[in-house]
Amino acid sequence: MKEGDKAFEDNGIKIVVDKKSYLYLIGTELDYSGGLNGKGFSFVNPNANRTCGCGESFSI
């Protein structure tokens, strides 16, 4: 970790985000789906102007 980095921990998993990236990720939720449309993680970012259909990328 560097000065200004943000650290989060949930269920024993620790995530460290640098200060610049944190500004883009505020409010983002990480979701896991194991349904019929495929398994995997997707990001839900309320600040995103555009997202891809797979939930892996976005633009602000």
ZADO-1210 file (C-alpha; in nm, 4 decimals, padded with zeros to 6 digits):
<atoms>
<atom x="00.0000" y="00.0000" z="00.0000" code="MET" pos="1"/>
<atom x="00.1041" y="00.3559" z="-00.0692" code="LYS" pos="2"/>
<atom x="-00.0032" y="00.6765" z="00.0996" code="GLU" pos="3"/>
<atom x="-00.3566" y="00.7676" z="-00.0095" code="GLY" pos="4"/>
<atom x="-00.4559" y="00.4130" z="-00.1110" code="ASP" pos="5"/>
<atom x="-00.7904" y="00.2806" z="00.0133" code="LYS" pos="6"/>
<atom x="-00.8167" y="-00.0683" z="00.1637" code="ALA" pos="7"/>
<atom x="-01.1370" y="-00.2690" z="00.1982" code="PHE" pos="8"/>
<atom x="-01.1930" y="-00.6100" z="00.3514" code="GLU" pos="9"/>
<atom x="-01.4993" y="-00.8329" z="00.3383" code="ASP" pos="10"/>
<atom x="-01.5243" y="-01.2020" z="00.4286" code="ASN" pos="11"/>
<atom x="-01.1467" y="-01.2256" z="00.4590" code="GLY" pos="12"/>
<atom x="-01.0787" y="-01.0776" z="00.1144" code="ILE" pos="13"/>
<atom x="-00.8741" y="-00.7574" z="00.1082" code="LYS" pos="14"/>
<atom x="-00.8865" y="-00.5135" z="-00.1850" code="ILE" pos="15"/>
<atom x="-00.6514" y="-00.2163" z="-00.2204" code="VAL" pos="16"/>
<atom x="-00.7380" y="00.0665" z="-00.4620" code="VAL" pos="17"/>
<atom x="-00.5099" y="00.3550" z="-00.5545" code="ASP" pos="18"/>
<atom x="-00.6389" y="00.7104" z="-00.4989" code="LYS" pos="19"/>
<atom x="-00.6940" y="00.7955" z="-00.8683" code="LYS" pos="20"/>
<atom x="-00.8839" y="00.4730" z="-00.9455" code="SER" pos="21"/>
<atom x="-01.0936" y="00.5104" z="-00.6308" code="TYR" pos="22"/>
<atom x="-01.2464" y="00.8310" z="-00.7695" code="LEU" pos="23"/>
<atom x="-01.3816" y="00.6325" z="-01.0674" code="TYR" pos="24"/>
<atom x="-01.4956" y="00.3354" z="-00.8596" code="LEU" pos="25"/>
<atom x="-01.6906" y="00.5088" z="-00.5802" code="ILE" pos="26"/>
<atom x="-02.0202" y="00.3240" z="-00.5356" code="GLY" pos="27"/>
<atom x="-01.9215" y="00.0302" z="-00.7571" code="THR" pos="28"/>
<atom x="-02.0557" y="-00.3113" z="-00.6606" code="GLU" pos="29"/>
<atom x="-01.8930" y="-00.6395" z="-00.7576" code="LEU" pos="30"/>
<atom x="-02.1480" y="-00.9099" z="-00.8337" code="ASP" pos="31"/>
<atom x="-02.1073" y="-01.2816" z="-00.9042" code="TYR" pos="32"/>
<atom x="-02.3536" y="-01.4688" z="-01.1212" code="SER" pos="33"/>
<atom x="-02.3693" y="-01.8441" z="-01.1602" code="GLY" pos="34"/>
<atom x="-02.6839" y="-01.8533" z="-01.3740" code="GLY" pos="35"/>
<atom x="-02.7678" y="-01.9843" z="-01.7180" code="LEU" pos="36"/>
<atom x="-02.6165" y="-01.6804" z="-01.8927" code="ASN" pos="37"/>
<atom x="-02.2730" y="-01.7742" z="-01.7688" code="GLY" pos="38"/>
<atom x="-02.0689" y="-01.7702" z="-01.4542" code="LYS" pos="39"/>
<atom x="-01.8449" y="-01.4889" z="-01.3456" code="GLY" pos="40"/>
<atom x="-01.7998" y="-01.1511" z="-01.1878" code="PHE" pos="41"/>
<atom x="-01.9499" y="-00.8274" z="-01.3135" code="SER" pos="42"/>
<atom x="-01.9154" y="-00.4680" z="-01.1991" code="PHE" pos="43"/>
<atom x="-02.2140" y="-00.2402" z="-01.1364" code="VAL" pos="44"/>
<atom x="-02.0920" y="00.1207" z="-01.1411" code="ASN" pos="45"/>
<atom x="-02.3574" y="00.3907" z="-01.0862" code="PRO" pos="46"/>
<atom x="-02.1152" y="00.6541" z="-01.2239" code="ASN" pos="47"/>
<atom x="-02.0705" y="00.4840" z="-01.5628" code="ALA" pos="48"/>
<atom x="-02.2020" y="00.6597" z="-01.8735" code="ASN" pos="49"/>
<atom x="-02.1596" y="00.3499" z="-02.0928" code="ARG" pos="50"/>
<atom x="-02.1051" y="-00.0174" z="-02.0182" code="THR" pos="51"/>
<atom x="-02.0394" y="-00.3268" z="-02.2243" code="CYS" pos="52"/>
<atom x="-02.2929" y="-00.6069" z="-02.2305" code="GLY" pos="53"/>
<atom x="-02.0742" y="-00.8404" z="-02.0264" code="CYS" pos="54"/>
<atom x="-02.0370" y="-00.6082" z="-01.7234" code="GLY" pos="55"/>
<atom x="-01.6567" y="-00.6133" z="-01.7301" code="GLU" pos="56"/>
<atom x="-01.5854" y="-00.2629" z="-01.8603" code="SER" pos="57"/>
<atom x="-01.7332" y="00.0856" z="-01.8409" code="PHE" pos="58"/>
<atom x="-01.6563" y="00.4469" z="-01.9276" code="SER" pos="59"/>
<atom x="-01.7134" y="00.7612" z="-01.7244" code="ILE" pos="60"/>
</atoms>
